[in-house]
């Protein structure tokens, strides 16, 4: 079991994301997103054969192992890129996929042969085939960084592939999953080669693969970030050109499934505080009607005290909302958070208000007897010495027709008011 101990040690000290490793094989996920995910298939196979050679008494689920390898074989033969223009550029990738498919099939043969001699024969064939094709397999480590000439310019193969799909994030994810699955398979075949050849795992092998996978994720992240910026620009154009809130919401989720996008359409009364210059917050107005689109990112998922938000909701009414807008952000600043968007509106009548939230929205929603509050926050950037002030926000307050009949609301008269009044914040503390 020496080889397994070495593998576990190297694995634990080298991964970027630490998690408990399940040595039983299961179906791979749709997305391999960490070094751990990519290496785990190889770790599972290595652990299985290590236990098999040691004749461990631990029960082995052969069916699950066979199913997992079969799925990997199927994925390796998928035609993931259908652009004719790119076929000549991905010939090496197709060759690598075919080699991996062959090696996976040989691993399957080893598992399915009941006779010891037959199994040894397939193990020897696997070792010979991997050794003969190792140089080609290792090309998967750097294939995407190769510079190719396409369309009159020279770029990395990855950037050319992404560009040909017009920065479609779903297509990008599909290719990333396919490629990283092949990398995961290559790692597994490399580990099995060492298991069958030397019994123990070479430290340099794991170190090399770790560095390779880490670099590949950085390359994919760089491309994805660039494409997300393109998506944001396209989404903003759609926002400006689409009048109906529901139509805009459905269009966003169809065209940009990678964006967690909310639509807040305020056609009735409202009270709002909006951070200026926030790239993921779009806003527009038509008379007294205001529409916001908020796109959540990692910095917006805040574990904020829900009880304090509830307290805010229970104390703020429309007859004092206008006066506290100026300093409402201070409540969150005290918790090292920035307020990005605060929207308050009556629960009735709400015929002209549409609040359409993604199932993964970062919005904090509080409901009281007479109104709702929708709040978006972000973590403060500790590297910046400056803090937000009231000048960083736009303030909007509007009382629609019929609001004077609502319980607990004072009529200020219809019309939009942009206020800079002195806030009374003590009731919230």
N, C-alpha and C positions, 0 to 999 in steps of 0.2 A: 504493500500500500504506500510505499515511499513516494512514488510518483504523484499520487493523489494528494498527499500532504504538501508536497512542494507546490503543486498547482493551486491548492486552496490558499496557501500563504501569499503567493505571487498575485493571485486574483484579488485578494482582499486589500493588499497594499497598493494596487495599481489602478483600481477602478475609480472613476470620477464620482459616481453615485453609489453609495453603499446601501445594500439591501440584503435581506435574507435570501440565500440561493436555494431553490428547490431542485434537488438532483433528479427528480422524476421529470421525464420529458412530457411536454404538452404542446399544443398547437401554438405556433408563433403568433404574435400580435400583429395587428394591421400596420403598426408603425414601430420601428426600432429607433428609440430616441436617446438611448444612453450607451456608453461603453459596456456597461453591465449587460444590457439587452443583447448586444451583438456577440459578446463572448459567451453568454450563458449556454447557447446550444452546444458549443464545443466543450464546455465544462461538463455538461450533462452527459454527452457521449463518452468523454474521457472517463468520467466517474463510473459510468455503466460498465465499460469494458474493464476498468480497473477492478471493479467488484466481481465481474464475471471470471476474470483470470484468477482471482484470489478465492473463487468458489465461496462467495459470501452467502450466509444463510438468509440475508435480506431478500424478501420477495421482489421479483422483477416483473414489471408490467410490460411484457413484450409487445402487446398490441398497441399500446400507446407509443412505444418507440418506433414501431413499424409505421404507424399513422403519421408520426411527426416527420420521419424521413421521406415518406411518400409525398407529403405536402411540399416539402422542400424540393423534391424532384419535379413536381408539377410547376412550382413557381419558377424554377430555373429554365423551363422551356417556354415560358410566356413570351409573347411578342409585345414587349412593353412600349416600344417606339415604332409608330406606324408612319412616321414622316419619311417619304421616299428620299427626300434630299439628304437625310442623315444616315442612310443605311451604310454607305461606304465608310462613314466615320466610326461606326459602332461595330465593325466587323470583329475587332479584337474582343470586344465585350461578349459578342455572341460565341466566339471560340471558347472563352473562359467559362461561359455558362454551360456549354456542351461538355467540357472537361469535368466540371463540378457535377453535372448530372451523371456522368459515367462513374465518378468516384462514389457518389451517393448510392448508386445502384449496386456497386460492389460491396459497400457497407451493408446494404440490404441483403445481399447474397450471403455474407458472412453470418448474419443473424439467422437466416432462414435455413442454412445447411445444418442438419442434425449431426452429420458425421464429423468427427474431429479432423480427419485428414482433409475433407472437403473445405472445412472452415479455414484450415491452415493454408490451403491452396489459394483461397480467395484473399486471405490476408496478405500473402506474398504478392499476389497480383495487384492488390491495392497499393502496397508499398512501392512496387516497381512503377506503376502508372503515375503515382504522385511524384516520385523522384524524377521521372522523365518529363513531367509537365510542370514542375515546380516554378520554373522561370516564367512560364506563361501565366500561371495562377497568381504569382506575386505581382504581375502587372496591374492587378485590380487595386493595388495599393496607391498607384499614381496615375492610373489611366485618365481620370477626369481632369487632371491638371495638365495633360498634354496640350500643347499649343497647336491649333489647327487653323487653316485658312478657309474662311467661309464667307461668301457674300462680299468679297473684296477687302475683308479685314481679318486679322489674326486674334483669336481669343482661346481661352481654355475650352476643352470639349464640353465641360459642364455648362459654361455660360452660353455656348452655342446651342446646346439642347434646350436650355431654359428659354432662350430668345425665340427659338423656332416655335415654341408653344405659347408665345406671347405672354410670358410670365404668368401663366395660369397656375395658381397655387394648387388646386386639386391634381393637375397633371404633374406638378413638381413633387407633391407628396407621393404620388403613385410611383414615379421614377425613383425617388429617394428610398422608398420602402423596398422596391425591387433590388436596387443596387446594394443597399446595406444588408439585405438578406443574402445576396451572393457573397458579400464580404464575410458575413457570419458563417456561411457554409465553408468558405475558404479557410477561416480560422479553425473550424471543426476538423476539416480534412488534415490541416497541418498538425493539429494536436494528435489526431489518431495516427498519423504517419510516425510521429515521435513515439507514441505508445507502442505501436507494433514493431518499430525498429530498435528503440533503445530502452523501452520500459519506463524511463523517466523523462520528465519534461525539461527542456532547456529554458533557463531563465531569459535568455536573449530573445527567444521566440515570442514569449508573452510580452516582453517589453516592446519589441518591434511592432507587434500587432496593436498594442495599446496606443502607441504613438501614432500609428497609421489611422486608427479609428477616430482618435481625438482630432487629428488633422482633417479627416473627411467631414466630420460633423461641423468643424469650423467653416470649411468651404461651403457646405450646404447652407449653413446659417447665414453666411454672407450673401449668397444668392437669394435666399428666402427673404431676408430683410429688404433687399433691393426691390424684390417683387411686391412685397407688402406696401412699400411706398407707392408703387405704380397702382396697386389696388385702391389705396386710399384716395389717390388723385381721381381715379375713375369713379369711385363711390361718391366723392364730393360733387362731381359733375352730374351724376344721376340724382343726387339730392337736390341740386339747384334746379333741375329740369323736370322733376316729378312732383305733381301737386298733391295727389292723394296719399295719405299716410300709410294705409294698408297696402296699396300698390307698391309703394317704396319699400316697405318692410319685406314683402314677399320677394321683390326683385333683388334686394340685397342678399337674402338667404339663398336665392337661386344662383346668382352670379358670383357672390363672394362668400361661399360657405365657411371659409377660414376666418372671416371677420365676425366677432361677437358684437352685433349691431342692434341698438335700440332706437326706436322712434318715439318722440314725445311731441304730440301735436296738441297745442293749447288753443282751442277756439273759444273757450269760455273765460271765466275769471282765473287769474293766476297771479302768483307772486314768485319771482325767480331771481337768483343770483348766479351769474355766469362768469367763469374765469376767462379772461381775454387771451387770445393767442394760443389756445390749446388745440394742437393739430388734429386730435381725434374727436373733436367736438365741432360739429357743423351747426350753423344756425341761419334762419331766414325768417322773414316776416312778410305778411300781407295784410296791411291795415293793422288791426289790433290782434290778429292771429299770429302766433309764433310757433315755429317748428324747430325742434332740435334733433340731431342724430348724434348719438354717443357710441363710440367704438371702444370697447373695453380692451385694455392691455394688462400685462402682468402687474404693473404698479397700482392698478385700481382695485385689486382684490385684497381688501383690508378687513382684518378681523376686529372691527370696531364694536364698542360696547353698545349692544342693541337697546339696553335699558335706558341709556342716556339719550339715544335717538327717540325712544318712546316718550321720554320726559319732554324733549323739545316739542314733539307733536302735540302733547297734551297742554302745553302752555301757550303755544303760538296760535293766534287767531288772525283772521284777515284784518281785524281792526287794529292789530299791532304789528302785523307782518311788515308793513311798509316801513315802520320805524326801526325795526330790528335788522333789516336787511344789511345795513351799513356795516355791522360788526358780527354777523352770524358766523363768519369764517373763523373768528377768534376761538370759538368753542373747539373747533377741530385743530387749530394751530397749537393749542395747549396739549394735544395728544400727539404732536409731531406729524400731523397730517395736513394736507392741503385740500381745501374745498374746491371742487372743479365745477359742479353744477348742483344747485338747490332749486327744486321746483315744488311749489305748494299750490294745490287747487282743490276746490270744493268737491265732495263726493256726489253732490246733487245740486243742481242739475248738471250732468256731465255729457250731455248729448253731443257737444262740440269738442270734447276732449278725448284723444286717443293716446293711450300709453301702451306701446307695444314693445315688450321686453323679450329679449332672447332667453332661452332656458338656462343659459350660462351667464346671464348678465351679472355685472358687478354692482348693480344698483342696490341701494338700501331703501326699502320701501316701508313706510310706517303709515298706518291708517288709524284715524280717530273717528269720533262720531260725525264730525262735520267736514273733514278734509283729509287729503292724502299728501304725504311728502315723499318725493323721490330725490335721493341724494347720491352723488358720485364723489368719491374721494381718491386721493393718491398719496403714496408715501412721500414724505419730504426728502429732498435731495440733501444729504448731510454735507456734500462737498461744496455746496453753495452757501456763502455767508449771508446773502440777502434773503429776506423773508417777504411774504406777500403782504400787501397793504390794500386798503379799500380801493385805491386807484387801479388795482389789477383786475377789478371786476366791473361788469355791467349789471345794472339793477333794473328790473322790470316789474311793474305792478299794474294790473288791469282788473277792473270790476265790470263784468258783463251785465246785460239786461236781466232783470229778474232776481238779481243777487240780494236785493234788499229784503226779500222774504225769508232768507236763510237764517236759521237760528245761530246766534253768536257772531254774526257778521255786521259790521257797520258800513253803510254805504258812503263811499268817498266820491261817488259820482262816476259815470262811465268815462272811460278814456285811459290812455296809457300814461303812466307817470314814471319818469326816471328820477329817482330820489337820491339825495345825499344827506338825509336827515341824521341826527345823532341817535345812535342805538341805545336801547335800554336792555342790557344783557343780563342783569342780575337775576331775573326770573329763571334763567336757564342754568344757573350755577348751583 
